[in-house]
Amino acid sequence: MKKKSGYSQKELSEFRKIIETKIFLAKKDLDLLKSSYKNDRNNGTEDTSPTFKAFEEGSETMSKEANTQLAIRQEKFIRDLKNALIRIKNKTYGICRVTGTLIQKERLKLVPHATLSIEAKKIQK
């Protein structure tokens, strides 16, 4: 793939819309995750057997840990998307940070926060 200076203003605008939509949806997902692990849901187990209650509490702890991990990943995803918006503003968006070539448009539509071309990604492995 030959080196190219970057995407046109029109293309960058299209990418910006994709990224802003993804940020909006990702923030909604993050809020949902945060509310689910902050909720102290009592599932009505206070009058059931101690064994079941212990199982229920253990399950809830595992669920909170899983939700916390998902929330951390979601926060990173949002940060990566916001960094992509900065690259659009700086007109460096879509340029592979390793090869300096233009990242394929199809790849950026699927992974709009990508900073590596497929070729560079293969080299990394």
C-alpha positions as CSV (number, residue, x, y, z in Angstrom):
1,M,0.0,0.0,0.0
2,K,1.4,3.4,-1.0
3,K,1.8,6.2,1.5
4,K,-0.9,8.9,1.3
5,S,-1.3,12.2,3.1
6,G,-4.7,11.3,4.7
7,Y,-8.4,11.2,4.2
8,S,-10.3,14.1,2.7
9,Q,-12.3,16.5,4.9
10,K,-15.5,14.8,3.7
11,E,-14.2,11.3,4.7
12,L,-13.0,12.6,8.0
13,S,-16.4,14.1,8.7
14,E,-18.0,10.7,7.9
15,F,-15.6,9.0,10.4
16,R,-16.3,11.6,13.0
17,K,-20.1,10.8,12.8
18,I,-19.4,7.1,13.2
19,I,-17.1,7.7,16.2
20,E,-19.5,10.1,17.9
21,T,-22.3,7.6,17.5
22,K,-20.1,4.9,19.0
23,I,-19.1,7.1,21.9
24,F,-22.8,7.9,22.6
25,L,-23.7,4.2,22.6
26,A,-20.6,3.2,24.6
27,K,-21.4,5.7,27.3
28,K,-25.0,4.4,27.5
29,D,-23.6,0.8,27.9
30,L,-21.1,2.1,30.5
31,D,-23.9,3.7,32.5
32,L,-25.8,0.5,32.4
33,L,-22.8,-1.5,33.6
34,K,-22.1,0.9,36.4
35,S,-25.7,1.0,37.6
36,S,-25.8,-2.8,37.6
37,Y,-22.8,-3.2,39.8
38,K,-23.6,-0.3,42.1
39,N,-27.1,-1.6,42.7
40,D,-27.3,-3.6,45.9
41,R,-29.9,-6.0,44.6
42,N,-31.5,-8.1,47.3
43,N,-33.0,-11.0,45.4
44,G,-35.3,-12.0,48.3
45,T,-33.0,-14.7,49.7
46,E,-33.1,-13.6,53.4
47,D,-35.6,-16.3,54.3
48,T,-34.0,-19.1,52.3
49,S,-31.4,-21.6,53.4
50,P,-27.9,-20.3,54.4
51,T,-26.3,-22.4,51.6
52,F,-28.4,-20.9,48.9
53,K,-27.8,-17.4,50.3
54,A,-24.0,-18.0,50.3
55,F,-24.2,-19.2,46.7
56,E,-26.3,-16.2,45.8
57,E,-23.8,-13.7,47.4
58,G,-20.9,-15.5,45.7
59,S,-22.6,-15.3,42.4
60,E,-23.4,-11.6,43.0
61,T,-19.7,-10.9,43.8
62,M,-18.6,-12.7,40.6
63,S,-21.2,-10.8,38.6
64,K,-19.9,-7.5,40.1
65,E,-16.3,-8.3,39.3
66,A,-17.3,-9.2,35.7
67,N,-19.3,-6.0,35.3
68,T,-16.4,-4.0,36.8
69,Q,-14.0,-5.6,34.2
70,L,-16.5,-4.8,31.4
71,A,-16.8,-1.3,32.6
72,I,-13.0,-0.8,32.6
73,R,-12.9,-2.2,29.0
74,Q,-15.7,0.1,28.0
75,E,-14.0,3.2,29.6
76,K,-10.8,2.3,27.6
77,F,-12.9,1.9,24.4
78,I,-14.5,5.4,25.0
79,R,-11.0,6.9,25.6
80,D,-9.7,5.3,22.4
81,L,-12.6,6.7,20.4
82,K,-12.0,10.2,21.9
83,N,-8.4,9.9,20.9
84,A,-9.5,9.1,17.4
85,L,-11.5,12.3,17.4
86,I,-8.3,14.2,18.3
87,R,-6.5,12.5,15.4
88,I,-9.4,13.6,13.1
89,K,-8.9,17.2,14.3
90,N,-5.2,16.9,13.8
91,K,-5.7,15.3,10.4
92,T,-3.6,12.3,11.3
93,Y,-6.6,10.0,11.5
94,G,-6.4,6.8,9.5
95,I,-2.7,6.9,9.1
96,C,-0.9,3.8,10.4
97,R,1.4,4.7,13.3
98,V,3.9,2.0,12.2
99,T,3.9,2.0,8.4
100,G,2.7,5.5,7.7
101,T,0.3,4.2,5.1
102,L,-3.4,4.9,5.0
103,I,-5.5,2.4,7.0
104,Q,-8.2,0.9,4.8
105,K,-11.5,2.6,5.0
106,E,-13.4,-0.6,5.6
107,R,-11.2,-1.4,8.6
108,L,-11.8,2.1,10.1
109,K,-15.5,1.7,9.6
110,L,-15.4,-1.5,11.7
111,V,-12.7,-0.4,14.1
112,P,-12.8,3.4,14.0
113,H,-10.2,3.8,16.8
114,A,-7.6,1.7,14.9
115,T,-4.1,3.1,14.7
116,L,-2.5,0.2,12.9
117,S,-3.0,-1.1,9.3
118,I,-3.7,-4.8,8.8
119,E,-0.1,-5.1,7.6
120,A,1.3,-3.5,10.8
121,K,-1.0,-5.6,12.9
122,K,0.4,-8.8,11.3
123,I,4.0,-7.7,12.0
124,Q,3.1,-7.2,15.7
125,K,2.0,-10.8,16.1
